[in-house]
């Protein structure tokens, strides 16, 4: 069991190192997130973050704190659309936030994260759900819509 756990940890470390080495040359989407949130299985503290595609493939996305203390590589799927403003979209259930989509201005579409088990369970059990949008092009305002 320890050997298998070590192999999994080593594989994840290699993926993260490769991701850092191959981060795309494009400018990352940067935003100040005023609340704690989850992306995949990682919980991030409120703060400044950059989000960018990884050059290894369009399906991988890296979320990283400004101080490089926290990061995660996430699997995404394409979302069609032509956004005029860069933004991060979160799903909110009670006081818990989950990163859901990333949109870059003037791109050919956005990227959507796969829902984690924790988000799927909350979505089933809670009636109240909101969408919170943080625009990254202007001063870190948040807009909430039901």
C-alpha positions in Angstrom: 0.0 0.0 0.0 2.8 2.4 0.8 4.5 1.6 -2.5 1.3 2.3 -4.4 0.8 5.6 -2.5 4.5 6.6 -3.2 4.0 5.8 -6.9 0.8 8.0 -7.1 2.5 10.8 -5.2 5.6 10.6 -7.5 3.4 10.6 -10.6 1.4 13.7 -9.4 4.7 15.5 -8.6 6.0 14.8 -12.0 2.8 16.1 -13.6 3.0 19.3 -11.6 6.6 19.8 -12.4 5.9 19.3 -16.1 3.0 21.6 -15.9 5.1 24.4 -14.4 7.8 23.8 -17.0 5.4 23.9 -19.9 3.0 26.6 -18.9 1.9 28.4 -22.0 3.5 31.6 -23.1 0.1 33.3 -23.2 -0.7 35.8 -20.5 -2.4 34.1 -17.6 -5.8 35.3 -16.4 -5.2 36.9 -13.0 -7.7 37.8 -10.4 -8.1 38.6 -6.7 -10.6 36.1 -5.2 -12.3 37.5 -2.1 -13.3 34.1 -0.7 -12.0 30.6 -0.1 -12.8 28.3 -3.0 -12.3 24.8 -4.3 -10.9 23.8 -7.7 -11.0 20.1 -8.2 -10.0 18.5 -4.9 -7.9 21.5 -3.8 -9.1 24.2 -1.4 -7.6 27.6 -2.0 -7.5 30.5 0.5 -8.9 33.9 -0.6 -6.2 35.8 -2.4 -4.6 36.6 -5.8 -4.4 33.8 -8.4 -3.4 33.2 -11.9 -5.2 30.7 -14.1 -3.8 29.5 -17.5 -3.8 26.7 -19.9 -0.9 24.3 -19.9 0.9 23.9 -23.2 0.9 20.1 -22.9 -2.8 20.2 -24.0 -5.7 22.5 -24.1 -7.6 20.3 -21.6 -5.2 21.0 -18.7 -5.4 24.2 -16.7 -3.2 25.5 -13.9 -4.5 27.5 -10.9 -1.7 29.1 -8.9 -1.6 31.6 -6.0 0.4 34.8 -6.6 2.9 33.7 -3.9 3.2 30.2 -5.6 2.3 28.6 -2.2 -0.8 26.8 -3.7 -1.4 25.3 -7.1 -3.4 22.7 -8.9 -3.5 21.2 -12.3 -7.1 20.6 -13.4 -8.8 18.7 -16.3 -11.2 20.9 -18.3 -13.6 20.7 -21.2 -14.2 23.3 -23.9 -17.2 25.6 -23.7 -18.2 27.5 -26.8 -18.7 31.2 -26.9 -16.9 34.4 -27.7 -16.4 36.3 -24.5 -15.7 40.0 -24.6 -14.3 40.1 -21.0 -12.1 37.7 -19.1 -13.8 36.2 -16.1 -13.8 33.4 -13.6 -17.1 31.7 -12.8 -17.8 30.1 -9.5 -20.7 28.0 -8.2 -21.8 28.9 -4.7 -23.6 26.5 -2.3 -24.2 28.2 1.0 -20.8 29.6 1.9 -18.8 27.2 -0.3 -17.5 28.2 -3.7 -16.3 26.0 -6.5 -14.4 27.3 -9.5 -16.5 26.3 -12.5 -15.4 28.1 -15.7 -12.5 30.3 -17.0 -13.1 32.7 -19.9 -10.4 34.8 -21.7 -11.4 37.9 -23.6 -11.5 37.6 -27.4 -10.9 33.8 -27.3 -12.7 31.1 -29.2 -14.4 29.9 -26.0 -14.0 29.1 -22.3 -12.9 26.1 -20.3 -15.1 24.3 -17.8 -13.8 22.3 -14.9 -15.3 18.9 -14.2 -17.4 18.9 -11.0 -15.7 17.4 -8.0 -17.5 14.8 -5.9 -17.9 17.4 -3.1 -19.6 19.8 -5.5 -21.9 17.1 -6.9 -23.0 16.1 -3.4 -23.6 19.7 -2.3 -25.6 20.3 -5.5 -27.9 17.4 -4.7 -28.4 18.4 -1.1 -28.8 22.2 -1.3 -31.6 24.1 -3.0 -29.9 27.4 -3.0 -27.2 27.8 -5.6 -25.7 31.0 -7.0 -23.3 31.8 -9.8 -20.5 34.3 -8.9 -18.6 35.9 -11.7 -15.3 37.7 -11.1 -14.2 39.9 -14.1 -10.5 40.0 -14.4 -10.2 42.9 -16.8 -11.3 45.5 -14.4 -10.8 46.2 -10.7 -11.6 42.9 -9.0 -15.4 43.4 -8.7 -17.7 40.4 -8.1 -21.1 40.1 -9.6 -23.7 37.6 -8.3 -26.6 36.2 -10.3 -29.1 33.5 -9.4 
